[in-house]
Each structure stands twice: as structure tokens, then as C-alpha cells.
Amino acid sequence: MTGRMDKYNEGCFDQKIMLLYDGIHYDPLYWDSGISGLPVQTIFQSSELVAQIATVEFAEKLRAARAYTDSNNFKILCGNCSKRFKGMTHFNYAS
């Protein structure tokens, strides 16, 4: 939703992975070369930029399509009592 990119321990490791957060959970990203017989790539060299740029472009397309969960503003309908709720502020995890 925000388009924010976080990098952890940059410069400390030779390899990296990429994750996409959709507002609820993280999805690991992979690179598929499209060449038959080659496996998908899930681990990248830290200096590699092609897949990183493609990841940013992919995330921007998803953001533009509103393909994320806004947990502060989503609306739900209780299947038991038919009450309507908006956002995470209505959840009481203690009960």
C-alpha cells in the first residue's frame, strides 16, 4: 500500500532474498527466466539489480491495482451476528 522498501543488513551478506508484503503477510518472490529446464531463482547476489528493479516495478503495478489489504480501513461483516466492522481497531484479541 505504501510502496515502502526496507533493506536489512545491507552490505553484510553476499546474497539476498526478496519479499512482498501485502498488508497481511509476506510472500517470497522468485525470478523465472522462462527458459525451459532452468529452475526459478529465489536467492540473488547482493549486487544484482535486474531482479530488484523488476520487483519494484511489479510491486508498483500491484499497488496501482490496489492489490493489497488495508487492515486499518477494510470492512467486514460478521457471519454470526451480521454486525459490520471497519479496520483492525474493532478487534479485541483478549476475548
C-alpha positions in Angstrom: 0.0 0.0 0.0 2.8 2.4 0.9 5.4 1.4 -1.7 8.0 1.4 1.0 11.1 -0.8 0.5 13.0 -2.0 3.5 16.6 -3.4 3.3 18.0 -5.2 6.3 21.7 -5.8 6.9 22.6 -4.3 3.5 26.3 -4.8 2.8 26.7 -7.5 5.4 25.9 -10.5 3.2 26.8 -11.7 -0.3 23.2 -12.9 -1.1 19.7 -11.6 -0.7 16.1 -12.7 -0.9 13.1 -10.5 -1.8 9.7 -10.5 0.0 6.5 -8.7 -0.8 4.2 -7.6 2.0 0.5 -7.3 1.1 -0.7 -5.8 4.3 -1.4 -9.2 5.9 1.6 -11.5 5.3 4.9 -11.7 3.4 5.3 -13.6 0.1 8.7 -14.7 -1.1 9.4 -13.5 -4.7 11.3 -15.5 -7.3 12.7 -15.0 -10.8 11.6 -17.2 -13.6 13.9 -16.9 -16.6 11.3 -18.5 -18.8 13.9 -20.9 -20.2 12.7 -24.5 -20.1 14.8 -26.6 -17.7 16.2 -23.8 -15.6 14.9 -23.6 -12.1 13.3 -20.5 -10.6 15.7 -18.3 -8.7 14.9 -17.4 -5.1 18.3 -16.3 -3.8 20.2 -13.4 -5.5 23.6 -11.9 -5.3 23.5 -8.8 -3.2 24.9 -6.7 -6.0 22.3 -8.0 -8.5 19.9 -5.2 -9.7 17.9 -6.6 -12.6 15.5 -8.7 -10.4 15.4 -6.0 -7.8 14.3 -3.4 -10.4 11.7 -5.9 -11.7 10.5 -6.5 -8.2 10.0 -2.7 -7.6 8.1 -2.5 -10.9 5.9 -5.5 -10.0 5.1 -4.0 -6.6 4.2 -0.7 -8.2 1.7 -2.5 -10.5 0.2 -4.3 -7.6 -0.1 -1.0 -5.6 -1.7 0.8 -8.6 -4.2 -2.1 -8.9 -4.9 -1.8 -5.1 -3.9 -5.5 -4.7 -3.2 -5.2 -1.0 -5.1 -5.3 2.3 -5.5 -2.1 4.1 -6.0 -3.5 7.6 -6.9 -0.2 9.1 -9.8 0.6 6.7 -11.1 -2.8 5.5 -14.7 -3.6 6.2 -16.0 -6.9 7.3 -19.4 -8.4 8.1 -19.7 -10.9 11.0 -21.2 -14.1 9.7 -22.8 -14.8 13.1 -24.4 -11.5 14.3 -24.4 -9.6 11.0 -22.6 -6.6 12.7 -20.4 -4.5 10.4 -16.9 -3.6 11.4 -14.2 -1.4 9.9 -10.5 -1.9 10.3 -8.3 -3.5 12.9 -9.3 -1.1 15.7 -12.5 -3.1 16.3 -10.8 -6.4 17.1 -10.4 -7.4 20.7 -7.9 -10.3 20.8 -8.3 -10.6 24.6 -11.8 -12.1 24.4 
